[in-house]
């Protein structure tokens, strides 16, 4: 099991119990999708959809509430245990499959109208070309790919008392950044055993090039300031905090 997988298995129950994820509010009827993805993905009613790196499944279940026939995919068995429990508690038709992104096409054996992935996903992946190839393989002919993620610039800078400073290079490095801490963007000081993670910065140009190389025709690339759902320390509204890419086969 990878270092990152161990971390996500351990952090998942803490996330499910956190105010950030507000699971009980979700069960009572709230939804977790932001204005950006709702506007850009559009109507999903009656469409088949796969949500990659779905974590505990709140976005997956939110799309299901909007009428999608959706499958959530994640490599964390513990996160999916929580997702399946939430699906049962909310009488959702969403299903969940344990797999990493690269092997998801073989594991699922299906193609979809929409491939969706969002908010804090690419930083956990070393190989963009393998990721993009998997996304393309999951798309049916005419299907739509959609990514909304933290802008890599927001990962390269950090907030200090004196303002923003460059914490690491914006450009991709062969070796990942190694992080260690007792918590995450959602919880702190929870007594983790697996505190270490590996993270990669992928410039926007590398993301788009990987998708094009995999055979996905790009329809748009958008950049946004941070929104209320963005798990990042970047607070400067004049800098990009998020970016989205959509394309089709």
N, C-alpha and C positions, 0 to 999 in steps of 0.2 A: 504494500500500500504506500502511495506517495506521501511526502511530507504534507502537501496541501490537502490531500484527502483526509488524512488523520485530523488535521485542524478543523476541516468543515464537518466531519462527523462529530467532533467534540463540541463545536460551537453551536451546532444546530438547535439543541434543546434550550440553550441560553437565549438564542434569537427568538424562539417560539414563546418564551416567557417574558420577553422584553417589551417595554413601552414603544420602542421603535417599530416593531412589527404589529403590535396591537391585535393579536390573534382573536381575542374575544370580541372586539369590535367588528372584525371581519366576519366572524361566525354570525354576528347579529345583523349583518347585511351591508357593511361598508365594502369598498373595493380599493385596490392598491395601484391601479394604473394611473399614470400622470396624463396631463393634458396633451403633452407632445405625442406620446405613442398612440393615444386614442385618436387624435386628429390625423396622424400620418398613416396608421394602419387602416383605419376606417372600419366599415361594417364587416364583421366576421361571422355573422349569423349564417349557419348552414355550411360553413367552410371547414375543411380539415386543416389542422394547425398543429405544429410541433413547437414546443417551447424548450430551447436548449439551456442548460445550466439554470434550472428552475428553482434550485434551493428548496425551501419548504413549501413552495407551490402556490403562494398567494396570488401572484400575477396569473399563473396558469388557471387557477380557479376563477379569477376575475374575468378572464376571457371566456371561460365556460359559461359564466353567468350572462355573458353577452351573446351567447348562442353558438360559440365555436365547438366543433368536435375536436377536442384538444388532448394531446399527450405531452406531459412534462417529462423531461430527461435530466438526470443529474447523476454524478458519480458517488454521491454520499448516500449510503444506505440509511443512515440515521435521519437525514433531511427528508428522504422519501417516506420513511415511516411516519413522520409528522405530516407530510403532505397527504398521504393516504388517509390518515386519521381525520384530517380536516375535510377531505373530500366526502368521507362518510358522514361527518357531522353536519355538512351543508347539503347533503343529498346531491352532490355534484356527479356529473357523468364523466368528468376528467379522469384520465388514467395516468399512471406514472411508471416509468421504466428506468432501471438503474443502468447507466452506461456513461462512459466519457464521451466527449463530443466526436472524437475521431472515429470511434467504432460504432457510433449511433446508427449509421445507415445499415450496417450489417445486423445489428441487434434488433432494429425496428422492422426492417424488411418492407418498408412502405415509403411512398412519396406523398407530399402534402401540398395543399393550396398555399399555405403560408408557413414559412420558417421564421420564427421570432426569437430574438435573444436581446437581453437588455440589462443595463445598469450594473457596471462592475464585473464584466465577464471576460474581456480579452486579456486583462492583466494576469489572469491565471493560466494562460496558454503560451507555450513556448513556440509552437510551430503554426504560424498563420496560414501557410499554404495548405497544411493538412486540415486545419479548421475550415478554410474556405471550400476545399474539395468536399468535405463532409456536408456542409451546408448546401452546396450545389446538388449533391447526390440525393438529398432529402426533398428537393423541389420537384414537383411534377412539371411537365412542359406547360409553360404559361404561369407557373407558380411564382409567388412573390416572396423575396427575402427581405427581412427588416432587422436592422441593428440599431439600438440606441445605447450609447455607452458613455462613460466618463471620458472627457477629452484628455488625451495624453498630456497636454500642457498642464492640466490640473494635477496630474501625477508628478510632474517634473518640478513644480514649485511648492513651496510651503509658506504658511502664514507665520510671521514672527511679530513681536511687539513693534518692530521698526517697519513692518510692511512685508511684502512678498520677497522671497529670495529663491534663487535657483538651487534646488536640493540635489538634482541629478540631471544628466543629459536628457534632452527631449528625444534624442535619436536612439534607435534600437541598439541594444548590446547583446552579444552572444550569451553572456552569463546573466542570470536573473539577479534582481535585488533580493537580499535576504532580510526578512523582517522578523522581529520577535516581540511579542507583547501579550499580556494577559487580558485579551479582549479583542474587540473589533470596532467597526464604525457604529455598531448598535449597542454594545455592552462593554463594560470595563471592570477589571478586577473581579473576575468570576472564578478564579482558581483553576485555570487550564493546565493540563499536563502537556499538551501539544501546542506550544506557543509559537513555533517557527513556521513561516510561510516563504514561498518563492514567488516573486512577481516580476512581470515583464512590462516594459513600456513599448507600445507599438505606434509609431507615428501614423497619422491619418492616411498619408500617402501609401504606406505599406499595407494598410487594411484594404484600401480601395484596389490596389494593384493585385493583392491576393485574390480578391473576389473576381476581378476581371479575368485573371489567369485561370480560375476555376470554371469559367464559362458563364458567369452571372453578368448580365448587361445592367449597368448602373443607371437608375432613373433619377436619383437625386442624392446629393450630399449636403447636409445642413449642419450648422453650428449654432449653439445656444449658450446663453449664460446659465449659471446654476439655477435649479428650481428647488422647491421645498423637499423633494424626494432624493436629492443628490447626496450620496454619502461621501462627502469630500470636505476638506478643510478650506478649500478655496472659497473666499467670500467676496472677491472682487467682481462686481457685475459687468465690468467692461472687458473681461477676458472670457474666452470660451470655457465653459464647464462641462458641456455635453456636446456630442455630435451624433448625427444619425445618417445611416446609409440605407437606401432601398434599391432593389434591383429585381430582375426577373430572368427566367430562362426562356 
